Amino acid sequence: HPDGGRSYGKNNCWAFAAMVYKTIWGQSLSCYRGTADDFLRDVPTGKDRAITAKNTKLFVEQIPIGANIRVADNINGGDSNGHNKHSQILVQKDESGFTVYESVDKMVRIRYYTWQQYAAKYEKYKYFKYIKFPVPKVIQEKEILPKEIFKETLTEKLDIKSGNISSAQSTIKKITFDQWSEWLLVGSPLPVIAIETPH
């Protein structure tokens, strides 16, 4: 589905995003917020989810490429609820903004937005309903945030390796979101920064 190509179908943005999501991750996408793979599941409803330049930057800077972004004026229930609603896949980001891959009624497109442009374009949708990307099964079973299980598991790994828990905790503080999320998703034994840190 090239940029500018035929639409996936009228009002079929969700089906298109779900198809791309499954192609990328090998997992199906659910149509409800608050699931284990929802990055925003602990974010309160209301202004904390409002589509503002500040919130857009805050959320997008922390999520991996391939994440599904759902915006809607009604965030309760399934994705058929609400009047204004849209789904997109994140395919690029930088310090000024990000690029989404989406199907609209007229075409499939790849569109870049600055944080401000995105907020202006989608303000009528009001809220980020969810932002989803896969998390390891162990996290889903424990029903805790990825960062918590990451810190717990990595502290144990580094402590065993170095014999010093304070050294492990010091290393963890230096690891960025992208580094730990890549470690979770790829499943390598240790993040690169942990391997390179002298003990």
DRENDO-1510 file (C-alpha; in Angstrom, 1 decimal, always signed):
<recs>
REC; n; res; u; v; w
REC; 1; HIS; +0.0; +0.0; +0.0 .
REC; 2; PRO; +2.2; +2.9; -1.3 .
REC; 3; ASP; +1.9; +6.5; -0.2 .
REC; 4; GLY; -0.9; +8.0; -2.3 .
REC; 5; GLY; -2.3; +4.6; -3.3 .
REC; 6; ARG; -5.9; +3.4; -3.1 .
REC; 7; SER; -7.6; +3.7; +0.2 .
REC; 8; TYR; -8.1; +0.6; +2.3 .
REC; 9; GLY; -11.8; +1.5; +2.2 .
REC; 10; LYS; -14.1; +4.2; +3.6 .
REC; 11; ASN; -13.9; +4.4; +7.4 .
REC; 12; ASN; -11.5; +1.5; +7.4 .
REC; 13; CYS; -8.5; +3.2; +9.0 .
REC; 14; TRP; -8.7; +0.8; +12.0 .
REC; 15; ALA; -8.7; -2.3; +9.7 .
REC; 16; PHE; -5.7; -0.9; +7.8 .
REC; 17; ALA; -3.7; -0.1; +11.0 .
REC; 18; ALA; -4.6; -3.5; +12.4 .
REC; 19; MET; -3.3; -5.2; +9.3 .
REC; 20; VAL; +0.0; -3.2; +9.3 .
REC; 21; TYR; +0.3; -3.8; +13.0 .
REC; 22; LYS; +0.0; -7.6; +12.6 .
REC; 23; THR; +2.4; -7.6; +9.7 .
REC; 24; ILE; +5.0; -5.8; +11.8 .
REC; 25; TRP; +4.5; -7.5; +15.1 .
REC; 26; GLY; +2.9; -10.9; +14.3 .
REC; 27; GLN; +0.2; -10.1; +16.8 .
REC; 28; SER; -3.4; -9.0; +16.5 .
REC; 29; LEU; -4.6; -5.7; +17.7 .
REC; 30; SER; -7.6; -5.4; +20.1 .
REC; 31; CYS; -10.1; -2.5; +19.9 .
REC; 32; TYR; -10.1; -1.6; +23.6 .
REC; 33; ARG; -8.0; +0.6; +25.7 .
REC; 34; GLY; -6.4; -0.4; +29.0 .
REC; 35; THR; -5.1; -3.8; +27.8 .
REC; 36; ALA; -1.6; -5.0; +28.8 .
REC; 37; ASP; -0.2; -3.7; +25.5 .
REC; 38; ASP; -1.7; -0.3; +25.9 .
REC; 39; PHE; +1.1; +2.3; +26.7 .
REC; 40; LEU; -1.5; +4.7; +28.1 .
REC; 41; ARG; -3.4; +2.2; +30.3 .
REC; 42; ASP; -2.4; +4.1; +33.5 .
REC; 43; VAL; -3.0; +7.6; +32.1 .
REC; 44; PRO; -6.1; +9.1; +33.5 .
REC; 45; THR; -9.0; +10.0; +31.2 .
REC; 46; GLY; -9.4; +13.7; +30.4 .
REC; 47; LYS; -6.8; +16.4; +30.0 .
REC; 48; ASP; -3.9; +13.9; +30.5 .
REC; 49; ARG; -4.9; +12.3; +27.2 .
REC; 50; ALA; -5.9; +15.5; +25.4 .
REC; 51; ILE; -4.4; +15.9; +21.9 .
REC; 52; THR; -2.1; +18.8; +22.6 .
REC; 53; ALA; +1.4; +19.4; +21.2 .
REC; 54; LYS; +2.8; +18.7; +24.7 .
REC; 55; ASN; +1.0; +15.4; +25.1 .
REC; 56; THR; +1.8; +14.3; +21.5 .
REC; 57; LYS; +5.5; +14.9; +22.1 .
REC; 58; LEU; +5.4; +13.3; +25.5 .
REC; 59; PHE; +3.8; +10.1; +24.2 .
REC; 60; VAL; +5.5; +9.7; +20.8 .
REC; 61; GLU; +9.0; +10.2; +22.1 .
REC; 62; GLN; +8.5; +7.2; +24.4 .
REC; 63; ILE; +7.0; +4.6; +22.0 .
REC; 64; PRO; +8.7; +2.4; +19.5 .
REC; 65; ILE; +8.4; +2.5; +15.7 .
REC; 66; GLY; +5.4; +0.3; +14.6 .
REC; 67; ALA; +3.2; +1.4; +17.5 .
REC; 68; ASN; -0.5; +1.8; +16.8 .
REC; 69; ILE; -1.9; +5.2; +17.7 .
REC; 70; ARG; -5.7; +5.5; +18.2 .
REC; 71; VAL; -7.3; +9.0; +18.6 .
REC; 72; ALA; -11.0; +9.4; +19.4 .
REC; 73; ASP; -13.6; +11.8; +20.9 .
REC; 74; ASN; -14.9; +8.9; +23.0 .
REC; 75; ILE; -12.4; +6.7; +24.7 .
REC; 76; ASN; -14.9; +4.4; +26.5 .
REC; 77; GLY; -15.8; +1.0; +25.1 .
REC; 78; GLY; -14.8; -0.4; +21.8 .
REC; 79; ASP; -13.4; +1.5; +18.8 .
REC; 80; SER; -16.9; +1.8; +17.1 .
REC; 81; ASN; -17.8; +4.3; +19.9 .
REC; 82; GLY; -17.5; +8.0; +19.2 .
REC; 83; HIS; -18.0; +10.3; +16.2 .
REC; 84; ASN; -14.4; +11.3; +15.4 .
REC; 85; LYS; -11.9; +8.4; +15.5 .
REC; 86; HIS; -8.8; +7.4; +13.6 .
REC; 87; SER; -6.0; +4.9; +13.7 .
REC; 88; GLN; -2.4; +5.3; +12.6 .
REC; 89; ILE; +1.0; +3.4; +12.7 .
REC; 90; LEU; +4.1; +5.3; +13.8 .
REC; 91; VAL; +6.8; +4.8; +11.2 .
REC; 92; GLN; +9.4; +7.5; +12.0 .
REC; 93; LYS; +10.2; +10.1; +14.6 .
REC; 94; ASP; +12.8; +12.8; +15.3 .
REC; 95; GLU; +13.2; +15.7; +17.7 .
REC; 96; SER; +10.7; +17.9; +15.8 .
REC; 97; GLY; +7.9; +15.5; +15.1 .
REC; 98; PHE; +6.9; +12.1; +13.6 .
REC; 99; THR; +5.6; +10.2; +10.6 .
REC; 100; VAL; +2.4; +8.1; +10.5 .
REC; 101; TYR; +1.2; +5.5; +8.0 .
REC; 102; GLU; -2.6; +5.5; +7.6 .
REC; 103; SER; -5.6; +4.9; +5.4 .
REC; 104; VAL; -8.0; +7.7; +5.0 .
REC; 105; ASP; -11.2; +7.7; +2.8 .
REC; 106; LYS; -9.4; +8.9; -0.3 .
REC; 107; MET; -6.0; +7.2; -0.1 .
REC; 108; VAL; -3.3; +5.4; +1.9 .
REC; 109; ARG; -0.7; +8.0; +2.9 .
REC; 110; ILE; +2.5; +8.6; +4.8 .
REC; 111; ARG; +2.4; +11.9; +6.5 .
REC; 112; TYR; +4.9; +13.9; +8.7 .
REC; 113; TYR; +3.7; +16.2; +11.5 .
REC; 114; THR; +5.5; +18.4; +13.9 .
REC; 115; TRP; +4.0; +18.1; +17.4 .
REC; 116; GLN; +2.1; +21.4; +16.9 .
REC; 117; GLN; +0.8; +20.3; +13.4 .
REC; 118; TYR; -0.5; +17.0; +14.7 .
REC; 119; ALA; -2.3; +18.7; +17.6 .
REC; 120; ALA; -3.9; +21.3; +15.3 .
REC; 121; LYS; -4.9; +18.6; +12.7 .
REC; 122; TYR; -6.5; +16.2; +15.3 .
REC; 123; GLU; -7.8; +18.4; +18.0 .
REC; 124; LYS; -11.4; +17.6; +17.0 .
REC; 125; TYR; -10.6; +14.0; +18.0 .
REC; 126; LYS; -10.0; +15.3; +21.5 .
REC; 127; TYR; -8.1; +12.3; +23.1 .
REC; 128; PHE; -5.5; +9.6; +22.6 .
REC; 129; LYS; -7.6; +6.6; +23.2 .
REC; 130; TYR; -4.6; +4.1; +23.3 .
REC; 131; ILE; -1.1; +3.6; +22.0 .
REC; 132; LYS; -0.3; -0.1; +21.6 .
REC; 133; PHE; +2.7; -2.2; +20.9 .
REC; 134; PRO; +3.5; -5.8; +22.1 .
REC; 135; VAL; +4.9; -6.5; +25.4 .
REC; 136; PRO; +6.4; -9.9; +26.6 .
REC; 137; LYS; +3.9; -12.4; +28.0 .
REC; 138; VAL; +5.5; -12.2; +31.4 .
REC; 139; ILE; +4.5; -8.6; +31.7 .
REC; 140; GLN; +0.9; -9.3; +30.6 .
REC; 141; GLU; +0.6; -12.1; +33.2 .
REC; 142; LYS; +2.0; -9.9; +36.0 .
REC; 143; GLU; -0.1; -6.9; +35.0 .
REC; 144; ILE; +2.6; -4.4; +35.7 .
REC; 145; LEU; +4.3; -1.7; +33.6 .
REC; 146; PRO; +7.1; -2.7; +31.3 .
REC; 147; LYS; +9.6; -0.4; +33.1 .
REC; 148; GLU; +8.9; -2.1; +36.4 .
REC; 149; ILE; +9.5; -5.6; +35.2 .
REC; 150; PHE; +12.5; -4.3; +33.2 .
REC; 151; LYS; +14.2; -2.7; +36.3 .
REC; 152; GLU; +13.4; -5.8; +38.4 .
REC; 153; THR; +14.8; -8.2; +35.8 .
REC; 154; LEU; +17.8; -6.2; +34.7 .
REC; 155; THR; +18.8; -5.4; +38.3 .
REC; 156; GLU; +18.9; -9.1; +39.0 .
REC; 157; LYS; +20.9; -9.8; +35.8 .
REC; 158; LEU; +23.4; -7.1; +36.4 .
REC; 159; ASP; +23.8; -7.9; +40.1 .
REC; 160; ILE; +24.6; -11.5; +39.2 .
REC; 161; LYS; +27.1; -10.3; +36.6 .
REC; 162; SER; +28.8; -7.7; +38.7 .
REC; 163; GLY; +28.1; -8.9; +42.2 .
REC; 164; ASN; +27.1; -5.4; +43.2 .
REC; 165; ILE; +23.5; -4.3; +43.3 .
REC; 166; SER; +24.5; -0.6; +43.5 .
REC; 167; SER; +26.4; -1.0; +40.3 .
REC; 168; ALA; +23.4; -2.6; +38.7 .
REC; 169; GLN; +21.1; +0.2; +39.8 .
REC; 170; SER; +23.6; +2.9; +38.6 .
REC; 171; THR; +23.6; +1.3; +35.1 .
REC; 172; ILE; +19.8; +1.1; +34.9 .
REC; 173; LYS; +19.6; +4.9; +35.5 .
REC; 174; LYS; +21.7; +5.5; +32.4 .
REC; 175; ILE; +19.5; +3.4; +30.1 .
REC; 176; THR; +17.1; +5.3; +27.9 .
REC; 177; PHE; +13.5; +4.3; +27.1 .
REC; 178; ASP; +14.5; +3.2; +23.6 .
REC; 179; GLN; +17.3; +1.0; +24.9 .
REC; 180; TRP; +15.1; -0.8; +27.4 .
REC; 181; SER; +12.1; -1.1; +25.1 .
REC; 182; GLU; +14.4; -2.6; +22.4 .
REC; 183; TRP; +15.7; -5.0; +25.0 .
REC; 184; LEU; +12.2; -6.1; +26.0 .
REC; 185; LEU; +11.0; -6.5; +22.4 .
REC; 186; VAL; +14.1; -8.1; +20.9 .
REC; 187; GLY; +14.8; -10.3; +23.9 .
REC; 188; SER; +18.6; -10.0; +23.9 .
REC; 189; PRO; +20.4; -11.1; +27.1 .
REC; 190; LEU; +21.2; -7.6; +28.2 .
REC; 191; PRO; +20.8; -4.1; +26.7 .
REC; 192; VAL; +23.9; -2.9; +24.9 .
REC; 193; ILE; +24.7; -0.2; +27.5 .
REC; 194; ALA; +24.7; -2.9; +30.2 .
REC; 195; ILE; +27.1; -5.0; +28.2 .
REC; 196; GLU; +29.4; -2.1; +27.6 .
REC; 197; THR; +29.4; -0.8; +31.1 .
REC; 198; PRO; +32.5; -1.9; +33.0 .
REC; 199; HIS; +32.0; -3.8; +36.2 .
</recs>
